[in-house]
Amino acid sequence: MGKQKILIVDDDKHIAELISLYMMKDGYETEEVYDGREAVKMAESFQPDLILLDLMLPGLDGYQVCTEIRKTSRVPIIMLTAKGETFDKVLGLELGADDYIVKPFDPKELVARVKAVLRRYEPKQEEVDKNRLKFGGLEINLSNYSVSYNGKSLEFPPKEFELLSFLAQHPNRVFTREQLLDRIWGYEYVGDTRTVDVHVKRIREKLNSEDEWGILTVWSVGYKFGQK
């Protein structure tokens, strides 16, 4: 099992570096970012096991970053706030933060808080298996919306992920374009079935064409996920 990854988000580079040093000393892999917008991007690409998130940030503040990340991920978030800053603990927790700590803090206390939150999130083996679909070299992780092929992470926007994961959860079952449009985009979506075709095309381009698993066209009917 590889090192657990911590994303550190703080506009004060010295504080971010100090936190990073303590986390690495304790065996974690770290990345540092210094503004809110970059934090949202890095949360998706770095796939951290936990995020340490400063409240006051340029671009997007900590509340906004937390809200954006929670749209696609359940990664644990600990908010950092300077003493004297107005910090609404209830709002922070309602937006999806798991804990908060006030600066200046004892680095040992921060490490202890990180360990405590990560322990709460340690999935049981059966939960891991239930949330992870594997087909040959393709792995679909339902808990963090990630897709990898032969260990390499692939970029999947939300709708592409939802379409692929839905079909993969029903292998070899054929769905019409209308059914997929309804299941993934919903009753109120104003569009046509070509939307499904476009997304299937994009998904196929990202998956290795030589892999034995993928989305198959069932002529005159629709699509299914199965072996080629």
N, C-alpha and C positions, 0 to 999 in steps of 0.2 A: 504494500500500500504506500503510495507517495505521500509527500508532506501535505498537510492541510494548508490552504491558501488564504491569506488575509489581505483584503483591499483596504488601504488606509487613505482616507479622504480628509485632508486638512489644508487650508490655504497658507498656513505657516509651515514652510518647508523644514524648518529646524525641528518643530514638534513632530512632523511626519517622519523625519529621519530617525529621531529618537525612539519613537514608537516602533518603527521598523527594526531597529537594532535589538530592542528587547524581544520582539516577536521572533526574529531570526535566531536569537540566542536560545529561545525556548523550542526551536525546531520547526518553526513555521516558515513557509515561503511567502514573501510579501511583494506588493506593488503599491506605489504611492501616486496619488493624483491630487491636484491642488485647486480644482474648480468643479462646480456641480455638473455641468454638461459632460465633461470628460469622465466624471464618476459614473454616469449612467452608461456611457459607451463601454468603459472598462469593466463594469459589472457584467456585461454581456460577453465580452471577448475573453476576459481573464477567468470567468466562472469561479469566483472565490467561494470558500466555505463559510466565510463571515466577513462583514463589512464594518469597519470603524468609521463612523460618519460624523464629521464636524457639523455643527448647526449653522454657523455663519460662513457662507461660501460665496464667491463670485459666480455669476452665471445663473445657477439655481441654488436656493438655500437647502439646508438639510431636509426640511419638511418636503420640499418639492422633489428632491432626489429620491427620498424614501417612497413617495407616492409613485414616481415613474418606475422604479425598480419593482415595486409590488405588483405592477400590472402584468409582469411576466415571470417573477421569481419569488420564491419563499426563503431565499437566503437569509440567515440571521443577521440583524443589524443592531449594533450598539451605537447610540448617539453620544457625541462628545459635545459638551457645552462649557464655556468659560464661566467662572463664578461671577454672578452679577448680571449675566445675560438673562433676558426674559425667555424662559424655557417652559413651555406648557407640556408637562409630563404626560397628562392625559391625552393631549392631541398627538404627541409623538408616538405613544403606544397604540392609539387608535389607528394611526396611519400605517402601523405595521412594524415599528421599532420593537425590539425584544428586550432592550435594557438601555440605560443611560448612565453616564458617569460625568462628574463635574471636574473641570480643570481648576487649579492644578491637581493632578492625581498622582498617587504613588504608582510607579510602573508595575510593581509587583501586584497591586490590587487590580490594575487593568488586565494583566495576564491571567489572574485568577478569574475575573469576570468573563474573559474570553473563553477560558476552559469550561466554566460553568454553563455558558450559553451553548457551546458546541456539544457538551454532554447531553443537554436536553434535546438536541437535534440529531443525535446519533441514531440513524434508522435501524430498526431490527432487520435481520436478514430477510425475513419474509416480505417486509415492506420494500426493501431494495429490489427483490426479484419481481414484485408486483408492479413496480414503477419503471422497470427497465425491460424493453423489448429487444431481443437479439435475433437477428436473421443473418447468418453468415458473418460477413465483416461489418454489417450495418447494426448500429445500436441506437435506439431511440429512448431517451430518458424523459419520462412523463413528469417527473417531479421538478425538473429545472428547465424544461423546454429545450433540451439540447439534442443534437444529432451528431453522431460520429461515424466515420467509415474507416475501418482498419486502424482505429486509434486516433485518426485525424479529425479534429473538430470541423464541422461544416456550418456555414451561416444559413439559418432558416428563419425568415420573417414569420410572425405569428400565424398567418393564414396558411402558409405553406406547411408549417409544422402541424397545425391542426388537421389539415387534409391528409398528410402522410401518416400521422399517428392514428387518426380515425380508421383509415383503411388497414393499417398494420395491426390494429386491435381486432380486426375481423378478417383474418387471412383467408384468401380464396372465396370470399363472399363478394358477389357482384353487386355494385350499386350503379343506378342510373345517374346521369349528370344532374337531373332534377333533384334526386334524393341527396346528392352531395351538396348541391347549392343550398338546399334547405337545411341540412345538418350543420354545415360549416358557416354559411353566411346568414342563415336565418330567414324567417318568413318575410321580413320587411325589406330584404335586400332588393334593390331595384337594379336588375341586370339580367344577363342571359347566360345560357349554359357555356358559352365560350370562355367565361371567366374560369370555369373548372378546367377546361382544356389548357388554358394559358398557365395555370398553376401547376398542372401535371407536367407540362413541358419543362418548366423551371426546375421542378423537383428532379426529373430525369436527368437534366443537364448536370445537376450537382452530385448525383449518385454515380458511382463507377459503372459504366455500361457493361463491364465484364462480370459484375456481381450476379450471382444466381437469383437474388431476390429483387423485386422492384414492383412498380405500378404497371400493370398490364392492361392493354385495351381489349375489351370484349366487344367485337364489332357489332354495331347496330344496337348495343345495349348500354354499355358504360365502361366502368373501370373496376379492377380488383387488385389487391395486393397478393402476390404469390411468387412462386418460382418460375423463372423464364424457361 
